[in-house]
Amino acid sequence: MNERIYTISETDLASRYSASRLRALVEEALAQGNSIVIDLKPVLSVSESYADELFGVLAARWGLEKFVEHVYIRDAAPPVFHAIASAVQRRLNQNAPTPDFALSAAKQALLLRREISS
């Protein structure tokens, strides 16, 4: 398994279109069996729509387990990480048998991933 690193160079992420373009690249790499690292070091803020389109859709399409095992979020500032976790939570709650299950699973998985990648 190879690792693909995507480094975000912008400081503010707001475009759903930009997020969908990056998501397409990430999904292609995941389909080829790669692990993904998304480096967010320069990012100061991320809109709900960007976080949803990139991270929320990935978690919903690929499943939380595969998302957590194969998508690493590197150097996300706390507000950016919170926006990502919230987007994943909202997406997963749409399809979860109970909202508490998705919330708990998403938070635990993302916090664990954050600790591992730090």
Biotite code that builds the C-alpha atoms (Angstrom):
import biotite.structure as struc

atoms = struc.array([
    struc.Atom([0.000, 0.000, 0.000], chain_id="A", res_id=1, res_name="MET", atom_name="CA", element="C"),
    struc.Atom([1.339, 3.425, -0.958], chain_id="A", res_id=2, res_name="ASN", atom_name="CA", element="C"),
    struc.Atom([0.783, 6.719, 0.753], chain_id="A", res_id=3, res_name="GLU", atom_name="CA", element="C"),
    struc.Atom([-0.437, 9.759, -1.172], chain_id="A", res_id=4, res_name="ARG", atom_name="CA", element="C"),
    struc.Atom([0.114, 13.150, 0.417], chain_id="A", res_id=5, res_name="ILE", atom_name="CA", element="C"),
    struc.Atom([-2.087, 16.093, -0.491], chain_id="A", res_id=6, res_name="TYR", atom_name="CA", element="C"),
    struc.Atom([-0.825, 19.384, 0.905], chain_id="A", res_id=7, res_name="THR", atom_name="CA", element="C"),
    struc.Atom([-3.319, 22.214, 1.074], chain_id="A", res_id=8, res_name="ILE", atom_name="CA", element="C"),
    struc.Atom([-1.563, 25.519, 0.441], chain_id="A", res_id=9, res_name="SER", atom_name="CA", element="C"),
    struc.Atom([-4.485, 27.882, 1.047], chain_id="A", res_id=10, res_name="GLU", atom_name="CA", element="C"),
    struc.Atom([-5.171, 29.399, 4.458], chain_id="A", res_id=11, res_name="THR", atom_name="CA", element="C"),
    struc.Atom([-8.960, 29.593, 4.134], chain_id="A", res_id=12, res_name="ASP", atom_name="CA", element="C"),
    struc.Atom([-10.995, 26.797, 2.566], chain_id="A", res_id=13, res_name="LEU", atom_name="CA", element="C"),
    struc.Atom([-14.540, 27.625, 1.556], chain_id="A", res_id=14, res_name="ALA", atom_name="CA", element="C"),
    struc.Atom([-15.289, 26.352, -1.945], chain_id="A", res_id=15, res_name="SER", atom_name="CA", element="C"),
    struc.Atom([-17.426, 23.238, -2.213], chain_id="A", res_id=16, res_name="ARG", atom_name="CA", element="C"),
    struc.Atom([-16.183, 22.942, -5.800], chain_id="A", res_id=17, res_name="TYR", atom_name="CA", element="C"),
    struc.Atom([-12.508, 22.891, -4.684], chain_id="A", res_id=18, res_name="SER", atom_name="CA", element="C"),
    struc.Atom([-13.354, 20.294, -2.069], chain_id="A", res_id=19, res_name="ALA", atom_name="CA", element="C"),
    struc.Atom([-15.112, 18.094, -4.626], chain_id="A", res_id=20, res_name="SER", atom_name="CA", element="C"),
    struc.Atom([-12.083, 18.249, -6.944], chain_id="A", res_id=21, res_name="ARG", atom_name="CA", element="C"),
    struc.Atom([-9.749, 17.164, -4.151], chain_id="A", res_id=22, res_name="LEU", atom_name="CA", element="C"),
    struc.Atom([-12.232, 14.489, -3.045], chain_id="A", res_id=23, res_name="ARG", atom_name="CA", element="C"),
    struc.Atom([-12.221, 13.027, -6.562], chain_id="A", res_id=24, res_name="ALA", atom_name="CA", element="C"),
    struc.Atom([-8.421, 12.699, -6.400], chain_id="A", res_id=25, res_name="LEU", atom_name="CA", element="C"),
    struc.Atom([-8.581, 11.176, -2.930], chain_id="A", res_id=26, res_name="VAL", atom_name="CA", element="C"),
    struc.Atom([-11.278, 8.687, -3.957], chain_id="A", res_id=27, res_name="GLU", atom_name="CA", element="C"),
    struc.Atom([-9.252, 7.626, -6.973], chain_id="A", res_id=28, res_name="GLU", atom_name="CA", element="C"),
    struc.Atom([-6.216, 7.031, -4.752], chain_id="A", res_id=29, res_name="ALA", atom_name="CA", element="C"),
    struc.Atom([-8.328, 5.129, -2.209], chain_id="A", res_id=30, res_name="LEU", atom_name="CA", element="C"),
    struc.Atom([-9.759, 2.950, -4.970], chain_id="A", res_id=31, res_name="ALA", atom_name="CA", element="C"),
    struc.Atom([-6.189, 2.048, -5.925], chain_id="A", res_id=32, res_name="GLN", atom_name="CA", element="C"),
    struc.Atom([-5.527, 0.905, -2.346], chain_id="A", res_id=33, res_name="GLY", atom_name="CA", element="C"),
    struc.Atom([-3.506, 3.896, -1.202], chain_id="A", res_id=34, res_name="ASN", atom_name="CA", element="C"),
    struc.Atom([-3.502, 5.563, 2.187], chain_id="A", res_id=35, res_name="SER", atom_name="CA", element="C"),
    struc.Atom([-4.092, 9.292, 2.108], chain_id="A", res_id=36, res_name="ILE", atom_name="CA", element="C"),
    struc.Atom([-2.456, 12.088, 4.081], chain_id="A", res_id=37, res_name="VAL", atom_name="CA", element="C"),
    struc.Atom([-4.120, 15.481, 3.894], chain_id="A", res_id=38, res_name="ILE", atom_name="CA", element="C"),
    struc.Atom([-1.723, 18.080, 5.264], chain_id="A", res_id=39, res_name="ASP", atom_name="CA", element="C"),
    struc.Atom([-3.619, 21.088, 6.595], chain_id="A", res_id=40, res_name="LEU", atom_name="CA", element="C"),
    struc.Atom([-0.762, 22.957, 8.275], chain_id="A", res_id=41, res_name="LYS", atom_name="CA", element="C"),
    struc.Atom([-1.301, 26.368, 6.597], chain_id="A", res_id=42, res_name="PRO", atom_name="CA", element="C"),
    struc.Atom([-5.106, 26.201, 6.897], chain_id="A", res_id=43, res_name="VAL", atom_name="CA", element="C"),
    struc.Atom([-6.574, 28.690, 9.376], chain_id="A", res_id=44, res_name="LEU", atom_name="CA", element="C"),
    struc.Atom([-10.259, 28.156, 8.632], chain_id="A", res_id=45, res_name="SER", atom_name="CA", element="C"),
    struc.Atom([-12.503, 25.773, 6.754], chain_id="A", res_id=46, res_name="VAL", atom_name="CA", element="C"),
    struc.Atom([-16.140, 26.352, 5.894], chain_id="A", res_id=47, res_name="SER", atom_name="CA", element="C"),
    struc.Atom([-18.835, 23.837, 6.766], chain_id="A", res_id=48, res_name="GLU", atom_name="CA", element="C"),
    struc.Atom([-19.496, 23.271, 3.083], chain_id="A", res_id=49, res_name="SER", atom_name="CA", element="C"),
    struc.Atom([-15.831, 22.533, 2.291], chain_id="A", res_id=50, res_name="TYR", atom_name="CA", element="C"),
    struc.Atom([-15.466, 20.180, 5.259], chain_id="A", res_id=51, res_name="ALA", atom_name="CA", element="C"),
    struc.Atom([-18.689, 18.405, 4.328], chain_id="A", res_id=52, res_name="ASP", atom_name="CA", element="C"),
    struc.Atom([-17.850, 18.048, 0.640], chain_id="A", res_id=53, res_name="GLU", atom_name="CA", element="C"),
    struc.Atom([-14.385, 16.649, 1.267], chain_id="A", res_id=54, res_name="LEU", atom_name="CA", element="C"),
    struc.Atom([-14.428, 14.828, 4.592], chain_id="A", res_id=55, res_name="PHE", atom_name="CA", element="C"),
    struc.Atom([-18.129, 14.253, 5.228], chain_id="A", res_id=56, res_name="GLY", atom_name="CA", element="C"),
    struc.Atom([-18.744, 12.768, 1.788], chain_id="A", res_id=57, res_name="VAL", atom_name="CA", element="C"),
    struc.Atom([-15.605, 10.607, 2.038], chain_id="A", res_id=58, res_name="LEU", atom_name="CA", element="C"),
    struc.Atom([-16.726, 9.175, 5.393], chain_id="A", res_id=59, res_name="ALA", atom_name="CA", element="C"),
    struc.Atom([-20.249, 8.545, 4.114], chain_id="A", res_id=60, res_name="ALA", atom_name="CA", element="C"),
    struc.Atom([-19.163, 6.929, 0.837], chain_id="A", res_id=61, res_name="ARG", atom_name="CA", element="C"),
    struc.Atom([-16.262, 4.846, 2.103], chain_id="A", res_id=62, res_name="TRP", atom_name="CA", element="C"),
    struc.Atom([-17.541, 4.162, 5.613], chain_id="A", res_id=63, res_name="GLY", atom_name="CA", element="C"),
    struc.Atom([-16.146, 5.453, 8.860], chain_id="A", res_id=64, res_name="LEU", atom_name="CA", element="C"),
    struc.Atom([-13.831, 2.484, 9.381], chain_id="A", res_id=65, res_name="GLU", atom_name="CA", element="C"),
    struc.Atom([-12.113, 2.797, 5.992], chain_id="A", res_id=66, res_name="LYS", atom_name="CA", element="C"),
    struc.Atom([-12.039, 6.587, 6.301], chain_id="A", res_id=67, res_name="PHE", atom_name="CA", element="C"),
    struc.Atom([-10.280, 6.405, 9.669], chain_id="A", res_id=68, res_name="VAL", atom_name="CA", element="C"),
    struc.Atom([-7.912, 3.641, 8.608], chain_id="A", res_id=69, res_name="GLU", atom_name="CA", element="C"),
    struc.Atom([-6.852, 5.204, 5.309], chain_id="A", res_id=70, res_name="HIS", atom_name="CA", element="C"),
    struc.Atom([-7.295, 8.982, 5.537], chain_id="A", res_id=71, res_name="VAL", atom_name="CA", element="C"),
    struc.Atom([-4.862, 10.818, 7.813], chain_id="A", res_id=72, res_name="TYR", atom_name="CA", element="C"),
    struc.Atom([-5.447, 14.447, 8.706], chain_id="A", res_id=73, res_name="ILE", atom_name="CA", element="C"),
    struc.Atom([-2.096, 16.071, 9.415], chain_id="A", res_id=74, res_name="ARG", atom_name="CA", element="C"),
    struc.Atom([-1.403, 19.327, 11.265], chain_id="A", res_id=75, res_name="ASP", atom_name="CA", element="C"),
    struc.Atom([-4.981, 20.574, 11.471], chain_id="A", res_id=76, res_name="ALA", atom_name="CA", element="C"),
    struc.Atom([-5.468, 23.528, 13.808], chain_id="A", res_id=77, res_name="ALA", atom_name="CA", element="C"),
    struc.Atom([-8.100, 22.845, 16.506], chain_id="A", res_id=78, res_name="PRO", atom_name="CA", element="C"),
    struc.Atom([-10.865, 24.931, 14.825], chain_id="A", res_id=79, res_name="PRO", atom_name="CA", element="C"),
    struc.Atom([-10.162, 23.228, 11.481], chain_id="A", res_id=80, res_name="VAL", atom_name="CA", element="C"),
    struc.Atom([-10.182, 19.793, 13.074], chain_id="A", res_id=81, res_name="PHE", atom_name="CA", element="C"),
    struc.Atom([-13.461, 20.622, 14.841], chain_id="A", res_id=82, res_name="HIS", atom_name="CA", element="C"),
    struc.Atom([-15.072, 21.667, 11.546], chain_id="A", res_id=83, res_name="ALA", atom_name="CA", element="C"),
    struc.Atom([-13.971, 18.377, 9.958], chain_id="A", res_id=84, res_name="ILE", atom_name="CA", element="C"),
    struc.Atom([-15.254, 16.289, 12.884], chain_id="A", res_id=85, res_name="ALA", atom_name="CA", element="C"),
    struc.Atom([-18.581, 18.145, 12.796], chain_id="A", res_id=86, res_name="SER", atom_name="CA", element="C"),
    struc.Atom([-18.951, 17.592, 9.054], chain_id="A", res_id=87, res_name="ALA", atom_name="CA", element="C"),
    struc.Atom([-18.252, 13.875, 9.403], chain_id="A", res_id=88, res_name="VAL", atom_name="CA", element="C"),
    struc.Atom([-20.679, 13.676, 12.320], chain_id="A", res_id=89, res_name="GLN", atom_name="CA", element="C"),
    struc.Atom([-23.479, 15.369, 10.374], chain_id="A", res_id=90, res_name="ARG", atom_name="CA", element="C"),
    struc.Atom([-22.987, 13.143, 7.323], chain_id="A", res_id=91, res_name="ARG", atom_name="CA", element="C"),
    struc.Atom([-22.887, 9.957, 9.349], chain_id="A", res_id=92, res_name="LEU", atom_name="CA", element="C"),
    struc.Atom([-25.910, 10.972, 11.422], chain_id="A", res_id=93, res_name="ASN", atom_name="CA", element="C"),
    struc.Atom([-27.959, 11.181, 8.237], chain_id="A", res_id=94, res_name="GLN", atom_name="CA", element="C"),
    struc.Atom([-27.569, 7.422, 7.717], chain_id="A", res_id=95, res_name="ASN", atom_name="CA", element="C"),
    struc.Atom([-26.995, 6.153, 11.259], chain_id="A", res_id=96, res_name="ALA", atom_name="CA", element="C"),
    struc.Atom([-29.484, 3.970, 13.104], chain_id="A", res_id=97, res_name="PRO", atom_name="CA", element="C"),
    struc.Atom([-29.173, 6.342, 16.068], chain_id="A", res_id=98, res_name="THR", atom_name="CA", element="C"),
    struc.Atom([-27.514, 9.764, 16.007], chain_id="A", res_id=99, res_name="PRO", atom_name="CA", element="C"),
    struc.Atom([-25.560, 9.107, 19.214], chain_id="A", res_id=100, res_name="ASP", atom_name="CA", element="C"),
    struc.Atom([-23.841, 6.095, 17.661], chain_id="A", res_id=101, res_name="PHE", atom_name="CA", element="C"),
    struc.Atom([-22.518, 8.046, 14.687], chain_id="A", res_id=102, res_name="ALA", atom_name="CA", element="C"),
    struc.Atom([-21.474, 10.993, 16.834], chain_id="A", res_id=103, res_name="LEU", atom_name="CA", element="C"),
    struc.Atom([-19.591, 8.839, 19.274], chain_id="A", res_id=104, res_name="SER", atom_name="CA", element="C"),
    struc.Atom([-17.905, 6.728, 16.594], chain_id="A", res_id=105, res_name="ALA", atom_name="CA", element="C"),
    struc.Atom([-16.894, 9.728, 14.477], chain_id="A", res_id=106, res_name="ALA", atom_name="CA", element="C"),
    struc.Atom([-15.443, 11.670, 17.401], chain_id="A", res_id=107, res_name="LYS", atom_name="CA", element="C"),
    struc.Atom([-13.518, 8.700, 18.764], chain_id="A", res_id=108, res_name="GLN", atom_name="CA", element="C"),
    struc.Atom([-12.132, 7.751, 15.384], chain_id="A", res_id=109, res_name="ALA", atom_name="CA", element="C"),
    struc.Atom([-11.053, 11.249, 14.436], chain_id="A", res_id=110, res_name="LEU", atom_name="CA", element="C"),
    struc.Atom([-9.523, 11.962, 17.835], chain_id="A", res_id=111, res_name="LEU", atom_name="CA", element="C"),
    struc.Atom([-7.587, 8.714, 17.696], chain_id="A", res_id=112, res_name="LEU", atom_name="CA", element="C"),
    struc.Atom([-6.372, 9.512, 14.168], chain_id="A", res_id=113, res_name="ARG", atom_name="CA", element="C"),
    struc.Atom([-5.327, 13.004, 15.287], chain_id="A", res_id=114, res_name="ARG", atom_name="CA", element="C"),
    struc.Atom([-3.300, 11.594, 18.193], chain_id="A", res_id=115, res_name="GLU", atom_name="CA", element="C"),
    struc.Atom([-1.593, 9.043, 15.963], chain_id="A", res_id=116, res_name="ILE", atom_name="CA", element="C"),
    struc.Atom([-0.675, 11.522, 13.220], chain_id="A", res_id=117, res_name="SER", atom_name="CA", element="C"),
    struc.Atom([0.656, 14.196, 15.599], chain_id="A", res_id=118, res_name="SER", atom_name="CA", element="C"),
])
